[in-house]
C-alpha cells in the first residue's frame, strides 16, 4: 500500500499494531493514525458478543482491499503465541499496547486475571517484539500505556520522577508493566516508551467508569427514565482530560529521536462532586436530589488525589491538551442526553423496559 508524498513519488504506509483497539483509547488512536496515513492492525479477543461499537464507523470490509486500512485479528495478551504470530505476519513499525483489564474497582474482584493481562501480558508482548526484531533484523517502536493510578497515595503533583505507591491490583500490575518496559529498553535497546496518562474521558468511556456512569444516568434522569444515581467516594480528586487529545501524545512519544517516559495530564484536579455540579447544573438539575452514596462503591484502598505535572510532555513533545474540564463534561452530557432520548422512544413504544433502574 503506498501513498503520494507530495513530490510525485510514493512512500510505503507506516504500519501500526494496536492492542485494545476496541476500547476508548484504541478507537481514538486508530482514527488519529488513519488520519496520518497509517495502516492499522488491531488485536481483539474472541467474544460471543461483538464489542466493536467504538470502531464500527471506521471499519471497512477487508474484501474492499483499497479502502480497508484498519484490519482486525484475533489474539490475546494471555496467549504469547498469537502475539508473536501476528507480529511476524503484520511486521508493524509501531506497537501500541493499550489492552488491559482497566477497571480499578473490578481489579479487586479479579486480581489474578488483572495481573496476568496487565502485567504479564505486557511482558509477553515485549518479549514477542524483542524476539521478532532479533529474528527479522528490523526495528519496532513500542508504546506502553501506563496510568496515573500507579502513583496511588503519593501526594500530587505527580511527574515522571514521582515514586509509585499503587493502591489496587490494577495499579500494581501497571507498575510492573512500566518497569518491564524500562527493563527491555535498557537491556535490549528497544525503542520503548511509557505513557503515564492521567484520567482521560470521552463519550466513548465505558459506562461503569464514574464520569460516564454520571453522564449516562443524568441523561436518563433528564428524560424521566430513572431517578437515582448511586456513587461511592465523591471527594476523590482526579486530573481529567479528553481521550481524543491524549492519543496524540502517545503517537508523539514514538516520533522522538530517543525513547523515554512521559506524564500526560491537564495539570488540573477536580473532585467527583465538582463533576456532578458541572454536569447536573448544565441540564438545570441539582445532583443532591438524585445522588445517593452507596458503600459498595468504596474501594478497599482509596486514591485521594491525582494531579499530573506534564512539563516534560509540553517541553519535549510540544503537546498540550485542547479540551478543558467543563468542555469535556458538557461534551459527554450532550452525547448521553441524545442517547437517553433515543432510548425513551423505544421505551415509550414498548420495545424495552426501563424499570431496571431505580
Secondary structure, DSSP 8 states (H G I E B T S, - for coil): -EEE-SSS-EEE--EEEEETTTSHHHHHHHHHHHHTT-EEEEEE---SS---GGGGGG---TTSTTT--EEEEE--TT-HHHHHHHHHHH--SEEEE------HHHHHHSHHHHIIIIIIHHHHHHHHHHHHHHHHT---EEEEEEEGGGTTTS-SSB-TTS-----SHHHHHHHHHHHHHHHHHHHH--EEEEEEE--EE-TTS-TTSHHHHHHHHHHHHHTTS---EEES-TT-EE--EEHHHHHHHHHHHTTSSS---EEE--S--EEHHHHHHHHHHHTT--GGGTEEE-GGGS-SS---B--B--HHIIIII-----S-HHHHHHHHHHHHHHHHHHHHHHHHTTSS--TT--
